[in-house]
Amino acid sequence: MQNGEIKSFEVFETMRTANAGRLKEAREKGKKFAGVYCTFCPEELIIAAGAAPFGLCGTKEDPIAAAEQVLPRNLCPLIKSSYGFAATGTCPYFQASDLIIGETTCDGKKKMFEVMSEIKPVHVMQLPQMPDTDSSINLWKSELYRLKDALEKTFGTEITEEKLREAMRVKNRETEARRRVHDLNQRVPAVISGMKVMTATWMSGFAIDKEEIIEALEALTNETLALAEQGLAFGDEKTPRVMITGCPVGLGSEKVIRLVEENGGAVVGLENCTGYKTLRLITDPDAPDLMDALARKYLSIPCSCMSPNKGRMELLSDMIRDFKVDGVIDLTWQACHTYNVESYTVSELVKQEKDLPFLQLETDYSQSDVQTLNVRIAAFLEMIQK
């Protein structure tokens, strides 16, 4: 059974549109929403405040022209797309959000949030960028308390210790459900396309109800595993197994994943922050200091904004082993300086330590370079197969 139909995947194909249609009804029933732009935002606090978090990072080219009326053209496409959706009023999830939560992961985003605050209330978290130091932990804890105060004020509620413990349990379950979807492709041959994995886990960021999305992710994993026992596979034992690392990827900016699989490869690993980067990080809901537990979890995210960023190299090394990777593509959006600089370190790990083919691709959200990317990706896959 090659590339068979997975019925439980259908819910993810329509999730963003379907949930957008439920927003009005949910708001009429008193549901509150918070829009977030990064995995550093502690969703546990939002859930504990009785609200639903939405991922808002723009991944499409459509609103960029409108954004460039305010923002410079030589800026990261993710930032321009995110602002463009807000400025044009074309994202129902931004429109429904009572509060926007930003973070200072890069200079471009933090300045963009200043402009965005003219459209809707924005709370910006000041992110320390030296992991594993007492000073960073203490600073980040103070930012978590500041966010807690903002959420309580915005939503007219109190985030109690018990509410936070329960929210941590829910978030842990969601993280585990997402990880199990990704882990499906540790099997050889792969059992599901990288496009489907990305779509399912990225779309789940638009869920109004966490319990619903956990159930949907678990159903996808269980059905895929059952079909795999009947022979479901994406490719075969000789299909080149590719891992993609680097900048976030979502529908609208998935061209590299698509081109790899159209050229006969299988994207078995997505290390990006919209992929596996956070999926080994959980919190202890029984910890004596919950805010300390949250601070340590989120400061462990191995993002390129962290310096030094040894955690990313450790994660890449583990994923290359666990997903039995044949080659690595490092994807960098134009003007994303931290990922672009860090690509050198990634290449050294992949080529020198792991002795695997490596390809860096610097691109944006447009389709103007698809033919060039296609040629480079096809040559990369041929190199793997030699």
Secondary structure, DSSP 8 states (H G I E B T S, - for coil): -BS---GGGHHHHSHHHHHHHHHHHHHHTT-EEEEE-STTS-HHHHHHTTEEEEE-----STTHHHHTTTS-SSS-HHHHHHHHHHHHT--HHHHH-SEEEEE-SSHHHHHHHHHHTTTS-EEEE----STT-HHHHHHHHHHHHHHHHHHHHHHT----HHHHHHHHHHHHHHHHHHHHHHHGGGSSS-SS-HHHHHHHHHHGGG-S-HHHHHHHHHHHHHHHHHHHHTT-BSS-TTS-EEEEEES---TTS-HHHHHHHHTT-EEEEE-STTTTTTTT----TT-S-HHHHHHHHHTT---TTSSS-HHHHHHHHHHHHHTT-SEEEEEEETT-HHHHHHHHHHHIIIIIIS---EEEEEE-SSSTTHHHHHHHHHHHHHHHH-
